[in-house]
């Protein structure tokens, strides 16, 4: 009867949630590795791209638990749809960031604009010696032509697809 377990209706939903939680966790751990081990500080856009993972990972874990405890399928469907939308949003944000790095369009002034005239204030100038501004328009690392933002766009799109697949599977089961 081992083969019967593979055919249970909840299997695709648990698989989707597990892939999202696992791949999302691996992505965030990778970001932390680049930041804390390799010494690449994140820019403001990099930090913004982490937020959807902070939503998707715990929500995916909750979805897996919910499916296992037979919570109403509509809640599972809504949770997966929220993850899909969050990851699609993150895909757009990552593509925007990659475009800023390639100088296709301007980025936010806080991390890619010119530094204005700061005047001659003594306290301000002394405090600026200790501030590190991480630029959004300079890719700190590239592999095969893609920056971390580029890889995040691919990962986020993949996770959106998995969440969309799980949402579709959940909708088929509620009919």
VMD Tcl script that builds the backbone (N, CA, C; Angstrom):
set m [mol new atoms 525]
animate dup $m
set s [atomselect $m all]
$s set {name element resname resid chain x y z} {
  {N N UNK 1 A 0.801 -1.199 0.000}
  {CA C UNK 1 A 0.000 0.000 0.000}
  {C C UNK 1 A 0.844 1.263 0.000}
  {N N UNK 2 A 2.145 1.120 -0.115}
  {CA C UNK 2 A 3.026 2.282 -0.125}
  {C C UNK 2 A 2.718 3.189 -1.312}
  {N N UNK 3 A 2.375 2.631 -2.451}
  {CA C UNK 3 A 2.062 3.404 -3.642}
  {C C UNK 3 A 0.786 4.214 -3.499}
  {N N UNK 4 A -0.133 3.758 -2.627}
  {CA C UNK 4 A -1.382 4.479 -2.417}
  {C C UNK 4 A -1.136 5.831 -1.765}
  {N N UNK 5 A -0.125 5.909 -0.887}
  {CA C UNK 5 A 0.162 7.173 -0.208}
  {C C UNK 5 A 0.533 8.256 -1.224}
  {N N UNK 6 A 1.208 7.888 -2.299}
  {CA C UNK 6 A 1.623 8.853 -3.316}
  {C C UNK 6 A 0.423 9.438 -4.056}
  {N N UNK 7 A -0.724 8.773 -3.987}
  {CA C UNK 7 A -1.889 9.231 -4.726}
  {C C UNK 7 A -2.860 10.051 -3.873}
  {N N UNK 8 A -2.542 10.263 -2.609}
  {CA C UNK 8 A -3.457 11.015 -1.764}
  {C C UNK 8 A -3.597 12.439 -2.277}
  {N N UNK 9 A -4.785 13.012 -2.140}
  {CA C UNK 9 A -5.025 14.358 -2.674}
  {C C UNK 9 A -4.149 15.432 -2.035}
  {N N UNK 10 A -3.732 15.258 -0.794}
  {CA C UNK 10 A -2.946 16.290 -0.122}
  {C C UNK 10 A -1.476 16.269 -0.520}
  {N N UNK 11 A -1.033 15.217 -1.167}
  {CA C UNK 11 A 0.383 15.085 -1.519}
  {C C UNK 11 A 0.927 16.269 -2.327}
  {N N UNK 12 A 0.252 16.725 -3.394}
  {CA C UNK 12 A 0.791 17.871 -4.149}
  {C C UNK 12 A 0.879 19.137 -3.302}
  {N N UNK 13 A -0.049 19.326 -2.400}
  {CA C UNK 13 A -0.052 20.528 -1.572}
  {C C UNK 13 A 1.102 20.504 -0.573}
  {N N UNK 14 A 1.325 19.361 0.028}
  {CA C UNK 14 A 2.448 19.229 0.969}
  {C C UNK 14 A 3.766 19.359 0.209}
  {N N UNK 15 A 3.839 18.779 -0.987}
  {CA C UNK 15 A 5.064 18.899 -1.789}
  {C C UNK 15 A 5.325 20.355 -2.157}
  {N N UNK 16 A 4.309 21.069 -2.580}
  {CA C UNK 16 A 4.480 22.478 -2.942}
  {C C UNK 16 A 4.945 23.280 -1.733}
  {N N UNK 17 A 4.304 23.069 -0.592}
  {CA C UNK 17 A 4.692 23.789 0.622}
  {C C UNK 17 A 6.119 23.447 1.032}
  {N N UNK 18 A 6.495 22.176 0.929}
  {CA C UNK 18 A 7.847 21.759 1.310}
  {C C UNK 18 A 8.901 22.363 0.377}
  {N N UNK 19 A 8.618 22.388 -0.914}
  {CA C UNK 19 A 9.566 22.978 -1.871}
  {C C UNK 19 A 9.726 24.472 -1.595}
  {N N UNK 20 A 8.619 25.155 -1.350}
  {CA C UNK 20 A 8.678 26.593 -1.075}
  {C C UNK 20 A 9.459 26.861 0.201}
  {N N UNK 21 A 9.144 26.129 1.263}
  {CA C UNK 21 A 9.842 26.328 2.543}
  {C C UNK 21 A 11.319 25.982 2.415}
  {N N UNK 22 A 11.629 24.873 1.758}
  {CA C UNK 22 A 13.024 24.446 1.625}
  {C C UNK 22 A 13.845 25.351 0.730}
  {N N UNK 23 A 13.335 25.640 -0.457}
  {CA C UNK 23 A 14.079 26.496 -1.387}
  {C C UNK 23 A 14.147 27.931 -0.873}
  {N N UNK 24 A 13.069 28.392 -0.241}
  {CA C UNK 24 A 13.075 29.741 0.326}
  {C C UNK 24 A 14.106 29.862 1.449}
  {N N UNK 25 A 14.157 28.856 2.317}
  {CA C UNK 25 A 15.142 28.850 3.403}
  {C C UNK 25 A 16.556 28.796 2.845}
  {N N UNK 26 A 16.776 27.964 1.843}
  {CA C UNK 26 A 18.112 27.874 1.226}
  {C C UNK 26 A 18.506 29.221 0.609}
  {N N UNK 27 A 17.558 29.915 0.002}
  {CA C UNK 27 A 17.843 31.212 -0.609}
  {C C UNK 27 A 18.230 32.237 0.446}
  {N N UNK 28 A 17.479 32.307 1.527}
  {CA C UNK 28 A 17.796 33.256 2.594}
  {C C UNK 28 A 19.129 32.899 3.245}
  {N N UNK 29 A 19.372 31.621 3.479}
  {CA C UNK 29 A 20.666 31.215 4.049}
  {C C UNK 29 A 21.806 31.575 3.098}
  {N N UNK 30 A 21.561 31.453 1.799}
  {CA C UNK 30 A 22.565 31.868 0.814}
  {C C UNK 30 A 22.839 33.359 0.891}
  {N N UNK 31 A 21.778 34.150 1.054}
  {CA C UNK 31 A 21.952 35.601 1.192}
  {C C UNK 31 A 22.761 35.925 2.440}
  {N N UNK 32 A 22.457 35.244 3.540}
  {CA C UNK 32 A 23.219 35.449 4.776}
  {C C UNK 32 A 24.680 35.017 4.608}
  {N N UNK 33 A 24.911 33.951 3.850}
  {CA C UNK 33 A 26.273 33.483 3.589}
  {C C UNK 33 A 27.056 34.558 2.832}
  {N N UNK 34 A 26.442 35.114 1.788}
  {CA C UNK 34 A 27.118 36.175 1.033}
  {C C UNK 34 A 27.376 37.392 1.912}
  {N N UNK 35 A 26.437 37.687 2.805}
  {CA C UNK 35 A 26.580 38.857 3.666}
  {C C UNK 35 A 27.596 38.637 4.788}
  {N N UNK 36 A 27.430 37.576 5.559}
  {CA C UNK 36 A 28.217 37.412 6.785}
  {C C UNK 36 A 29.508 36.614 6.617}
  {N N UNK 37 A 29.550 35.711 5.647}
  {CA C UNK 37 A 30.752 34.899 5.448}
  {C C UNK 37 A 31.648 35.503 4.372}
  {N N UNK 38 A 31.056 35.862 3.244}
  {CA C UNK 38 A 31.851 36.405 2.145}
  {C C UNK 38 A 32.035 37.917 2.223}
  {N N UNK 39 A 31.268 38.580 3.084}
  {CA C UNK 39 A 31.461 40.009 3.311}
  {C C UNK 39 A 30.858 40.933 2.275}
  {N N UNK 40 A 29.764 40.520 1.623}
  {CA C UNK 40 A 29.066 41.378 0.664}
  {C C UNK 40 A 27.852 41.982 1.369}
  {N N UNK 41 A 27.950 43.218 1.841}
  {CA C UNK 41 A 26.797 43.808 2.534}
  {C C UNK 41 A 25.652 44.055 1.554}
  {N N UNK 42 A 24.409 43.820 1.993}
  {CA C UNK 42 A 23.262 44.017 1.096}
  {C C UNK 42 A 22.911 45.495 0.975}
  {N N UNK 43 A 22.443 45.869 -0.199}
  {CA C UNK 43 A 21.935 47.226 -0.417}
  {C C UNK 43 A 20.463 47.261 0.017}
  {N N UNK 44 A 19.856 48.427 0.047}
  {CA C UNK 44 A 18.437 48.499 0.435}
  {C C UNK 44 A 17.511 47.639 -0.444}
  {N N UNK 45 A 17.752 47.576 -1.748}
  {CA C UNK 45 A 16.914 46.734 -2.604}
  {C C UNK 45 A 17.113 45.251 -2.297}
  {N N UNK 46 A 18.334 44.867 -1.944}
  {CA C UNK 46 A 18.591 43.474 -1.553}
  {C C UNK 46 A 17.778 43.117 -0.316}
  {N N UNK 47 A 17.783 44.015 0.653}
  {CA C UNK 47 A 17.037 43.768 1.888}
  {C C UNK 47 A 15.542 43.689 1.613}
  {N N UNK 48 A 15.042 44.540 0.723}
  {CA C UNK 48 A 13.622 44.493 0.367}
  {C C UNK 48 A 13.253 43.161 -0.271}
  {N N UNK 49 A 14.171 42.584 -1.036}
  {CA C UNK 49 A 13.894 41.316 -1.711}
  {C C UNK 49 A 13.843 40.142 -0.739}
  {N N UNK 50 A 14.293 40.313 0.473}
  {CA C UNK 50 A 14.220 39.246 1.478}
  {C C UNK 50 A 12.837 39.163 2.108}
  {N N UNK 51 A 12.107 40.259 2.124}
  {CA C UNK 51 A 10.826 40.309 2.831}
  {C C UNK 51 A 9.825 39.260 2.339}
  {N N UNK 52 A 9.633 39.073 1.021}
  {CA C UNK 52 A 8.689 38.033 0.599}
  {C C UNK 52 A 9.081 36.629 1.091}
  {N N UNK 53 A 10.369 36.374 1.253}
  {CA C UNK 53 A 10.790 35.081 1.798}
  {C C UNK 53 A 10.387 34.966 3.266}
  {N N UNK 54 A 10.497 36.086 3.991}
  {CA C UNK 54 A 10.113 36.080 5.404}
  {C C UNK 54 A 8.613 35.845 5.572}
  {N N UNK 55 A 7.842 36.117 4.537}
  {CA C UNK 55 A 6.408 35.820 4.543}
  {C C UNK 55 A 6.172 34.388 4.048}
  {N N UNK 56 A 6.802 34.019 2.939}
  {CA C UNK 56 A 6.524 32.746 2.272}
  {C C UNK 56 A 6.990 31.531 3.071}
  {N N UNK 57 A 8.145 31.615 3.704}
  {CA C UNK 57 A 8.683 30.436 4.396}
  {C C UNK 57 A 7.776 29.999 5.550}
  {N N UNK 58 A 7.475 30.885 6.503}
  {CA C UNK 58 A 6.593 30.409 7.587}
  {C C UNK 58 A 5.186 30.066 7.104}
  {N N UNK 59 A 4.697 30.787 6.092}
  {CA C UNK 59 A 3.371 30.476 5.560}
  {C C UNK 59 A 3.369 29.094 4.909}
  {N N UNK 60 A 4.432 28.746 4.207}
  {CA C UNK 60 A 4.528 27.415 3.597}
  {C C UNK 60 A 4.550 26.324 4.668}
  {N N UNK 61 A 5.256 26.574 5.757}
  {CA C UNK 61 A 5.283 25.595 6.860}
  {C C UNK 61 A 3.873 25.454 7.449}
  {N N UNK 62 A 3.197 26.579 7.654}
  {CA C UNK 62 A 1.821 26.530 8.165}
  {C C UNK 62 A 0.893 25.779 7.215}
  {N N UNK 63 A 1.099 25.967 5.917}
  {CA C UNK 63 A 0.267 25.273 4.932}
  {C C UNK 63 A 0.490 23.768 5.015}
  {N N UNK 64 A 1.736 23.342 5.128}
  {CA C UNK 64 A 2.025 21.908 5.242}
  {C C UNK 64 A 1.349 21.323 6.484}
  {N N UNK 65 A 1.425 22.051 7.584}
  {CA C UNK 65 A 0.768 21.597 8.819}
  {C C UNK 65 A -0.751 21.600 8.633}
  {N N UNK 66 A -1.270 22.636 8.001}
  {CA C UNK 66 A -2.715 22.745 7.786}
  {C C UNK 66 A -3.238 21.594 6.940}
  {N N UNK 67 A -2.508 21.239 5.904}
  {CA C UNK 67 A -2.938 20.129 5.040}
  {C C UNK 67 A -2.927 18.832 5.845}
  {N N UNK 68 A -1.916 18.659 6.663}
  {CA C UNK 68 A -1.793 17.446 7.470}
  {C C UNK 68 A -2.882 17.345 8.535}
  {N N UNK 69 A -3.387 18.486 8.987}
  {CA C UNK 69 A -4.409 18.478 10.038}
  {C C UNK 69 A -5.812 18.707 9.479}
  {N N UNK 70 A -5.940 18.662 8.173}
  {CA C UNK 70 A -7.235 18.736 7.496}
  {C C UNK 70 A -7.976 20.050 7.744}
  {N N UNK 71 A -7.231 21.146 7.693}
  {CA C UNK 71 A -7.830 22.483 7.744}
  {C C UNK 71 A -8.621 22.671 6.455}
  {N N UNK 72 A -9.676 23.473 6.466}
  {CA C UNK 72 A -10.450 23.685 5.231}
  {C C UNK 72 A -9.550 24.055 4.044}
  {N N UNK 73 A -9.815 23.412 2.935}
  {CA C UNK 73 A -8.989 23.551 1.737}
  {C C UNK 73 A -8.926 24.988 1.243}
  {N N UNK 74 A -9.974 25.756 1.471}
  {CA C UNK 74 A -9.959 27.151 1.012}
  {C C UNK 74 A -8.842 27.944 1.674}
  {N N UNK 75 A -8.580 27.682 2.944}
  {CA C UNK 75 A -7.494 28.382 3.634}
  {C C UNK 75 A -6.141 28.020 3.021}
  {N N UNK 76 A -5.972 26.762 2.684}
  {CA C UNK 76 A -4.739 26.305 2.040}
  {C C UNK 76 A -4.587 26.992 0.679}
  {N N UNK 77 A -5.675 27.055 -0.066}
  {CA C UNK 77 A -5.656 27.693 -1.385}
  {C C UNK 77 A -5.274 29.162 -1.263}
  {N N UNK 78 A -5.870 29.868 -0.317}
  {CA C UNK 78 A -5.556 31.285 -0.109}
  {C C UNK 78 A -4.090 31.454 0.283}
  {N N UNK 79 A -3.604 30.601 1.176}
  {CA C UNK 79 A -2.198 30.681 1.589}
  {C C UNK 79 A -1.242 30.491 0.426}
  {N N UNK 80 A -1.496 29.502 -0.403}
  {CA C UNK 80 A -0.641 29.267 -1.575}
  {C C UNK 80 A -0.740 30.417 -2.569}
  {N N UNK 81 A -1.930 30.974 -2.733}
  {CA C UNK 81 A -2.102 32.116 -3.644}
  {C C UNK 81 A -1.335 33.333 -3.127}
  {N N UNK 82 A -1.347 33.548 -1.816}
  {CA C UNK 82 A -0.583 34.655 -1.230}
  {C C UNK 82 A 0.912 34.463 -1.500}
  {N N UNK 83 A 1.397 33.254 -1.342}
  {CA C UNK 83 A 2.814 32.977 -1.624}
  {C C UNK 83 A 3.112 33.237 -3.101}
  {N N UNK 84 A 2.231 32.774 -3.982}
  {CA C UNK 84 A 2.445 32.986 -5.422}
  {C C UNK 84 A 2.525 34.477 -5.740}
  {N N UNK 85 A 1.621 35.258 -5.172}
  {CA C UNK 85 A 1.627 36.703 -5.428}
  {C C UNK 85 A 2.865 37.370 -4.835}
  {N N UNK 86 A 3.254 36.967 -3.637}
  {CA C UNK 86 A 4.450 37.542 -3.007}
  {C C UNK 86 A 5.695 37.239 -3.830}
  {N N UNK 87 A 5.784 36.029 -4.347}
  {CA C UNK 87 A 6.961 35.653 -5.132}
  {C C UNK 87 A 6.939 36.301 -6.516}
  {N N UNK 88 A 5.754 36.511 -7.075}
  {CA C UNK 88 A 5.679 37.251 -8.342}
  {C C UNK 88 A 6.096 38.698 -8.140}
  {N N UNK 89 A 5.639 39.302 -7.048}
  {CA C UNK 89 A 6.068 40.659 -6.712}
  {C C UNK 89 A 7.585 40.694 -6.561}
  {N N UNK 90 A 8.139 39.711 -5.870}
  {CA C UNK 90 A 9.583 39.668 -5.651}
  {C C UNK 90 A 10.337 39.465 -6.963}
  {N N UNK 91 A 9.769 38.717 -7.882}
  {CA C UNK 91 A 10.384 38.557 -9.199}
  {C C UNK 91 A 10.506 39.917 -9.870}
  {N N UNK 92 A 9.430 40.695 -9.826}
  {CA C UNK 92 A 9.463 42.039 -10.410}
  {C C UNK 92 A 10.476 42.939 -9.736}
  {N N UNK 93 A 10.540 42.876 -8.412}
  {CA C UNK 93 A 11.502 43.684 -7.666}
  {C C UNK 93 A 12.935 43.285 -8.015}
  {N N UNK 94 A 13.179 41.986 -8.128}
  {CA C UNK 94 A 14.527 41.509 -8.465}
  {C C UNK 94 A 14.906 41.894 -9.894}
  {N N UNK 95 A 13.968 41.818 -10.828}
  {CA C UNK 95 A 14.240 42.249 -12.210}
  {C C UNK 95 A 14.532 43.748 -12.222}
  {N N UNK 96 A 13.758 44.517 -11.461}
  {CA C UNK 96 A 14.019 45.952 -11.357}
  {C C UNK 96 A 15.439 46.189 -10.832}
  {N N UNK 97 A 15.810 45.478 -9.774}
  {CA C UNK 97 A 17.134 45.649 -9.183}
  {C C UNK 97 A 18.236 45.267 -10.185}
  {N N UNK 98 A 18.052 44.166 -10.880}
  {CA C UNK 98 A 19.041 43.757 -11.886}
  {C C UNK 98 A 19.151 44.824 -12.978}
  {N N UNK 99 A 18.032 45.397 -13.376}
  {CA C UNK 99 A 18.059 46.467 -14.372}
  {C C UNK 99 A 18.794 47.701 -13.880}
  {N N UNK 100 A 18.654 48.005 -12.590}
  {CA C UNK 100 A 19.397 49.118 -12.001}
  {C C UNK 100 A 20.895 48.816 -12.053}
  {N N UNK 101 A 21.253 47.577 -11.743}
  {CA C UNK 101 A 22.666 47.189 -11.790}
  {C C UNK 101 A 23.242 47.286 -13.201}
  {N N UNK 102 A 22.438 46.957 -14.205}
  {CA C UNK 102 A 22.892 47.031 -15.595}
  {C C UNK 102 A 22.758 48.440 -16.155}
  {N N UNK 103 A 22.266 49.382 -15.342}
  {CA C UNK 103 A 22.093 50.790 -15.745}
  {C C UNK 103 A 21.033 50.946 -16.834}
  {N N UNK 104 A 20.046 50.034 -16.857}
  {CA C UNK 104 A 18.955 50.144 -17.813}
  {C C UNK 104 A 17.971 51.223 -17.392}
  {N N UNK 105 A 17.869 51.462 -16.098}
  {CA C UNK 105 A 16.997 52.498 -15.549}
  {C C UNK 105 A 17.569 52.925 -14.209}
  {N N UNK 106 A 17.164 54.096 -13.742}
  {CA C UNK 106 A 17.706 54.580 -12.464}
  {C C UNK 106 A 17.085 53.829 -11.284}
  {N N UNK 107 A 17.854 53.726 -10.239}
  {CA C UNK 107 A 17.376 53.099 -9.013}
  {C C UNK 107 A 16.955 54.139 -8.002}
  {N N UNK 108 A 16.626 53.707 -6.810}
  {CA C UNK 108 A 16.237 54.650 -5.763}
  {C C UNK 108 A 17.387 55.600 -5.421}
  {N N UNK 109 A 17.078 56.838 -5.137}
  {CA C UNK 109 A 18.115 57.814 -4.805}
  {C C UNK 109 A 18.905 57.425 -3.564}
  {N N UNK 110 A 18.272 56.714 -2.626}
  {CA C UNK 110 A 18.949 56.362 -1.391}
  {C C UNK 110 A 20.158 55.452 -1.600}
  {N N UNK 111 A 20.203 54.743 -2.727}
  {CA C UNK 111 A 21.321 53.818 -2.910}
  {C C UNK 111 A 21.912 53.829 -4.314}
  {N N UNK 112 A 21.417 54.707 -5.179}
  {CA C UNK 112 A 22.010 54.755 -6.512}
  {C C UNK 112 A 22.073 56.165 -7.080}
  {N N UNK 113 A 21.613 57.128 -6.330}
  {CA C UNK 113 A 21.650 58.510 -6.795}
  {C C UNK 113 A 22.934 59.196 -6.363}
  {N N UNK 114 A 23.120 60.423 -6.808}
  {CA C UNK 114 A 24.326 61.161 -6.424}
  {C C UNK 114 A 24.248 61.590 -4.963}
  {N N UNK 115 A 25.392 61.671 -4.345}
  {CA C UNK 115 A 25.471 62.153 -2.978}
  {C C UNK 115 A 25.447 63.670 -3.022}
  {N N UNK 116 A 24.487 64.266 -2.358}
  {CA C UNK 116 A 24.334 65.718 -2.401}
  {C C UNK 116 A 25.406 66.432 -1.597}
  {N N UNK 117 A 25.361 67.758 -1.634}
  {CA C UNK 117 A 26.298 68.579 -0.868}
  {C C UNK 117 A 25.947 68.467 0.605}
  {N N UNK 118 A 26.900 68.001 1.387}
  {CA C UNK 118 A 26.650 67.792 2.801}
  {C C UNK 118 A 27.088 68.966 3.653}
  {N N UNK 119 A 27.673 69.972 3.038}
  {CA C UNK 119 A 28.101 71.135 3.803}
  {C C UNK 119 A 29.354 70.843 4.602}
  {N N UNK 120 A 29.638 71.732 5.533}
  {CA C UNK 120 A 30.875 71.600 6.299}
  {C C UNK 120 A 30.588 71.350 7.775}
  {N N UNK 121 A 29.438 70.775 8.092}
  {CA C UNK 121 A 29.112 70.503 9.490}
  {C C UNK 121 A 30.090 69.520 10.106}
  {N N UNK 122 A 30.744 69.898 11.179}
  {CA C UNK 122 A 31.775 69.064 11.802}
  {C C UNK 122 A 31.251 67.725 12.294}
  {N N UNK 123 A 30.146 67.712 13.012}
  {CA C UNK 123 A 29.614 66.461 13.539}
  {C C UNK 123 A 29.146 65.545 12.412}
  {N N UNK 124 A 28.525 66.122 11.392}
  {CA C UNK 124 A 28.048 65.332 10.266}
  {C C UNK 124 A 29.208 64.683 9.538}
  {N N UNK 125 A 30.242 65.435 9.252}
  {CA C UNK 125 A 31.384 64.882 8.534}
  {C C UNK 125 A 32.083 63.800 9.340}
  {N N UNK 126 A 32.200 63.979 10.624}
  {CA C UNK 126 A 32.862 62.948 11.420}
  {C C UNK 126 A 32.005 61.688 11.495}
  {N N UNK 127 A 30.692 61.834 11.526}
  {CA C UNK 127 A 29.842 60.645 11.565}
  {C C UNK 127 A 29.809 59.933 10.219}
  {N N UNK 128 A 30.009 60.674 9.122}
  {CA C UNK 128 A 30.005 60.052 7.795}
  {C C UNK 128 A 31.192 59.119 7.591}
  {N N UNK 129 A 32.235 59.295 8.329}
  {CA C UNK 129 A 33.397 58.397 8.207}
  {C C UNK 129 A 33.046 56.967 8.583}
  {N N UNK 130 A 32.011 56.809 9.373}
  {CA C UNK 130 A 31.638 55.485 9.864}
  {C C UNK 130 A 30.437 54.895 9.138}
  {N N UNK 131 A 29.886 55.633 8.198}
  {CA C UNK 131 A 28.721 55.156 7.457}
  {C C UNK 131 A 29.188 54.532 6.152}
  {N N UNK 132 A 28.655 53.356 5.871}
  {CA C UNK 132 A 28.946 52.681 4.606}
  {C C UNK 132 A 27.652 52.645 3.801}
  {N N UNK 133 A 27.674 53.270 2.643}
  {CA C UNK 133 A 26.514 53.248 1.758}
  {C C UNK 133 A 26.739 52.145 0.738}
  {N N UNK 134 A 25.847 51.184 0.720}
  {CA C UNK 134 A 25.943 50.090 -0.240}
  {C C UNK 134 A 25.101 50.477 -1.440}
  {N N UNK 135 A 25.726 50.563 -2.579}
  {CA C UNK 135 A 25.066 51.024 -3.796}
  {C C UNK 135 A 24.195 49.925 -4.390}
  {N N UNK 136 A 23.015 50.320 -4.843}
  {CA C UNK 136 A 22.090 49.404 -5.498}
  {C C UNK 136 A 22.422 49.222 -6.979}
  {N N UNK 137 A 23.179 50.160 -7.535}
  {CA C UNK 137 A 23.446 50.122 -8.971}
  {C C UNK 137 A 24.793 49.488 -9.310}
  {N N UNK 138 A 25.399 48.831 -8.352}
  {CA C UNK 138 A 26.654 48.118 -8.587}
  {C C UNK 138 A 26.513 46.689 -8.087}
  {N N UNK 139 A 26.577 45.735 -9.001}
  {CA C UNK 139 A 26.489 44.329 -8.604}
  {C C UNK 139 A 27.782 43.939 -7.896}
  {N N UNK 140 A 27.648 43.469 -6.680}
  {CA C UNK 140 A 28.830 43.087 -5.900}
  {C C UNK 140 A 29.420 41.767 -6.385}
  {N N UNK 141 A 28.615 40.945 -7.040}
  {CA C UNK 141 A 29.041 39.601 -7.422}
  {C C UNK 141 A 28.231 39.168 -8.636}
  {N N UNK 142 A 28.872 38.512 -9.560}
  {CA C UNK 142 A 28.192 37.953 -10.739}
  {C C UNK 142 A 28.741 36.555 -11.012}
  {N N UNK 143 A 27.876 35.703 -11.507}
  {CA C UNK 143 A 28.266 34.377 -11.964}
  {C C UNK 143 A 27.461 34.083 -13.220}
  {N N UNK 144 A 28.134 33.717 -14.283}
  {CA C UNK 144 A 27.512 33.473 -15.585}
  {C C UNK 144 A 26.704 34.684 -16.058}
  {N N UNK 145 A 27.187 35.867 -15.713}
  {CA C UNK 145 A 26.557 37.099 -16.149}
  {C C UNK 145 A 25.410 37.592 -15.289}
  {N N UNK 146 A 24.977 36.786 -14.328}
  {CA C UNK 146 A 23.863 37.187 -13.480}
  {C C UNK 146 A 24.365 37.608 -12.103}
  {N N UNK 147 A 23.761 38.661 -11.576}
  {CA C UNK 147 A 24.048 39.097 -10.213}
  {C C UNK 147 A 23.149 38.325 -9.249}
  {N N UNK 148 A 23.322 38.599 -7.976}
  {CA C UNK 148 A 22.444 37.979 -6.982}
  {C C UNK 148 A 20.990 38.372 -7.219}
  {N N UNK 149 A 20.758 39.606 -7.651}
  {CA C UNK 149 A 19.394 40.036 -7.974}
  {C C UNK 149 A 18.839 39.217 -9.143}
  {N N UNK 150 A 19.670 38.950 -10.135}
  {CA C UNK 150 A 19.242 38.135 -11.271}
  {C C UNK 150 A 18.879 36.711 -10.856}
  {N N UNK 151 A 19.712 36.124 -9.995}
  {CA C UNK 151 A 19.397 34.780 -9.506}
  {C C UNK 151 A 18.140 34.797 -8.650}
  {N N UNK 152 A 17.972 35.857 -7.863}
  {CA C UNK 152 A 16.761 35.948 -7.054}
  {C C UNK 152 A 15.524 36.042 -7.934}
  {N N UNK 153 A 15.618 36.729 -9.071}
  {CA C UNK 153 A 14.477 36.798 -9.988}
  {C C UNK 153 A 14.093 35.394 -10.461}
  {N N UNK 154 A 15.090 34.591 -10.810}
  {CA C UNK 154 A 14.814 33.217 -11.268}
  {C C UNK 154 A 14.235 32.359 -10.153}
  {N N UNK 155 A 14.820 32.457 -8.966}
  {CA C UNK 155 A 14.336 31.663 -7.827}
  {C C UNK 155 A 12.912 32.077 -7.461}
  {N N UNK 156 A 12.672 33.368 -7.382}
  {CA C UNK 156 A 11.338 33.862 -7.024}
  {C C UNK 156 A 10.298 33.431 -8.051}
  {N N UNK 157 A 10.658 33.509 -9.328}
  {CA C UNK 157 A 9.735 33.061 -10.373}
  {C C UNK 157 A 9.451 31.565 -10.235}
  {N N UNK 158 A 10.482 30.787 -9.952}
  {CA C UNK 158 A 10.291 29.350 -9.738}
  {C C UNK 158 A 9.378 29.063 -8.551}
  {N N UNK 159 A 9.580 29.785 -7.456}
  {CA C UNK 159 A 8.731 29.584 -6.280}
  {C C UNK 159 A 7.303 30.048 -6.540}
  {N N UNK 160 A 7.148 31.110 -7.323}
  {CA C UNK 160 A 5.801 31.550 -7.708}
  {C C UNK 160 A 5.113 30.460 -8.528}
  {N N UNK 161 A 5.867 29.815 -9.415}
  {CA C UNK 161 A 5.302 28.733 -10.232}
  {C C UNK 161 A 4.891 27.551 -9.363}
  {N N UNK 162 A 5.728 27.195 -8.392}
  {CA C UNK 162 A 5.391 26.085 -7.487}
  {C C UNK 162 A 4.137 26.434 -6.686}
  {N N UNK 163 A 4.080 27.655 -6.162}
  {CA C UNK 163 A 2.901 28.075 -5.402}
  {C C UNK 163 A 1.664 28.116 -6.296}
  {N N UNK 164 A 1.827 28.560 -7.533}
  {CA C UNK 164 A 0.710 28.561 -8.481}
  {C C UNK 164 A 0.237 27.157 -8.787}
  {N N UNK 165 A 1.183 26.233 -8.954}
  {CA C UNK 165 A 0.839 24.822 -9.181}
  {C C UNK 165 A 0.084 24.270 -7.968}
  {N N UNK 166 A 0.552 24.582 -6.766}
  {CA C UNK 166 A -0.133 24.140 -5.555}
  {C C UNK 166 A -1.521 24.754 -5.435}
  {N N UNK 167 A -1.644 26.029 -5.798}
  {CA C UNK 167 A -2.948 26.693 -5.768}
  {C C UNK 167 A -3.914 26.005 -6.729}
  {N N UNK 168 A -3.443 25.714 -7.924}
  {CA C UNK 168 A -4.289 25.033 -8.913}
  {C C UNK 168 A -4.702 23.650 -8.422}
  {N N UNK 169 A -3.757 22.925 -7.820}
  {CA C UNK 169 A -4.076 21.591 -7.288}
  {C C UNK 169 A -5.111 21.695 -6.174}
  {N N UNK 170 A -4.971 22.692 -5.333}
  {CA C UNK 170 A -5.925 22.884 -4.240}
  {C C UNK 170 A -7.303 23.260 -4.779}
  {N N UNK 171 A -7.335 24.108 -5.796}
  {CA C UNK 171 A -8.629 24.475 -6.396}
  {C C UNK 171 A -9.308 23.276 -7.039}
  {N N UNK 172 A -8.541 22.394 -7.674}
  {CA C UNK 172 A -9.127 21.183 -8.286}
  {C C UNK 172 A -9.748 20.292 -7.206}
  {N N UNK 173 A -9.134 20.292 -6.020}
  {CA C UNK 173 A -9.635 19.423 -4.945}
  {C C UNK 173 A -10.875 19.994 -4.259}
  {N N UNK 174 A -11.085 21.314 -4.368}
  {CA C UNK 174 A -12.257 21.905 -3.718}
  {C C UNK 174 A -13.504 21.805 -4.572}
  {N N UNK 175 A -13.357 21.383 -5.804}
  {CA C UNK 175 A -14.529 21.276 -6.694}
  {C C UNK 175 A -15.304 20.028 -6.406}
}
mol reanalyze $m
mol bondsrecalc $m
mol representation Tube
mol addrep $m
